[in-house]
């Protein structure tokens, strides 16, 4: 074994391998670019790309949903290609380069460039996001108790990026113009890549993240080396995805595909195929595996409902902030996108300490109860926005405190579900299906954006008036939020009621 292969011999920082901190900063900057851009995306489509359309809210909701669905679905393919061919390091470089090009193309104000830029970010994220997350896990030996806290530190990095970026990109966009905001997102992504490259130079990753074997990149398919073919195909897929994104109009006005665009139809197909495959695997499995697999699918389903409401933050809630929240002297609508991450940074450590404290007293709730409570928190958070209309001023603007409280509650819900669920997936999936189940877990975010799109279209306001808002839009949003609150509270209550049964199915898994 050479010196470089042994991570445990290397310098530790706060008891963690130093490689973790390179991944922490690389992911921090990647999420900086991702969330800086996301903060501007809906408002940019409304104000620039679709500004001439009366149904610009509808078009924006549709494109936002397709983008979100594809940006998370691509991670399944990116993860697979990394396992089989590229290895995590190459995948992270390829993904990061494509994402930064995407952000810089977004700085060009042109409709076709816009769709192409989103596609480059979709493909890039597919290579970057799953692989940097798995990379963290490989820095620890199997069963190392430090791994969970390593992931908590990593989750903090994600949210530091998600907190700072909307503030800076939002400020740049408002002060100097949209393309400065998008440009800064691109610079953020490049910074992430430089950090990762420095880590490799300093040899902090040992032998982790290399391709599965020495020959795989050289192996030829269709006469081209795989190491070249994958990046070439990745780049070539971008214009095709751009075409999908730009066909945001509904396929039919009535019948089966009413109100659906081509991306919605593709996702219906993927959903059916994934469920059919899971049913087949459950049929093949033994009774213990079958129960655990069933619980993994249930938890993923609950997570999809939660993200479906949570991910409204970049679309309907940003619009609500722009049109109906009194932000005077506080922040811009784009900047409100930083609030979720801010609360995650404040709450992540106290909540994880709370679980440890409750565990010591034997009171730590089992996973399904945490999920039920998480959905209840989401419900209450939307209830807060729903009743905010009662405090509207003469211009139909509600106090900022409602939005702050809403994000606080939603972030508590997120911490009851997202990190807990991620670690349960690794416990519940049979070894042979672990990568697939992780893929399905990421797909929960992809499907969630289909819910986001559906709600966004329902709450679309028809107008080309730049200053649409006030009482004209207030009740559309608050009525919508009330309905969401009821669904989330209902879902949470059902999960809590079913928890004793789910708990039994989980056996020893906590
Ligand atoms: N906020 C987390 C991240 O950016 C999770 C987002 C999601 O899966 N929808 O990684």
Boltz pocket constraint, residues with backbone or C-beta under 6 A from the ligand:
constraints:
  - pocket:
      binder: B
      contacts: [[A, 31], [A, 158], [A, 307], [A, 311], [A, 445]]
      max_distance: 6.0
